[in-house]
Structure formats: structure tokens, C-alpha cells
Amino acid sequence: MGLRVPSTPNVPISTGSEVTFTAGDGAASALYFSPATASILSPKPGARVDLAPGKSLTYTFASAGAGSYGVITQAPEIPPPGSFDFGAPSNPPVLVIQPGQGGDFGGPIIVPGGGGGG
């Protein structure tokens, strides 16, 4: 199956910036956001967000405080993670994208200050 490898391992977080997650063609993905991460994104994602092959989802960072934020990307058929460990809180904050099982993952794309993501 392999790993879902993000194009960027972490994304700087600043209020108003966007992050876009894109699944590769033929590779559906499940995104698992930690509760802390979900709380700073708009629209607020659920615990699991499914991303169909070739599709994208864009979130805006609604706030940006020091903390430990992250998302795990993996194949939808893999069981959800039992816990989240994105390391120690950082300042300035970053979003850690951890690869899970199941092929390559094409996202995220960062759009500083918003303005329509990829």
C-alpha cells in the first residue's frame, strides 16, 4: 500500500491564510484533523474528512496561536489513528502533515492571506 506522502511536511499558520488538500488521481484520501487543529480552521472539519481522487478541499486558518497542530493523511480503508502526536507546541505555529498508509497525497497548497487556493 505505501505511505500517503504530502508535498509539504508542514505549513506555517497565519490568520487568514488558506491550506488546500488535493488527492491524487486514483487515490482517495481520508484526512484526520486533531481537535486542536479543527478548532482553528474554517470551515470547521469533522474528525474525518474524505477526499475523492483528484478533488481538493480548502480551509482558512481562522486563528493562529502557539500550539501543536496537525493532520494525518491516509487511505480511507485504513482504520483511524488512535491518537495524535504532532510534537511540542511551536511559536510561530505550524500545521504538521503526517503521512499515513496508502499511496501518495498531492496536497497541501498554501495561499498566504487567502485569495482563492489551488
Secondary structure, 3 states (H helix, E strand, C coil): CCECCCCCCEEECCCCCEEEEECCCCCCEEEEECHHHHCCEECCCCCEEEECCCCEEEEEECCCCCECEEEEEECCCCCCCCCCCCCCCECCCEEEEEECECCCCCCCEEECCCCCCC
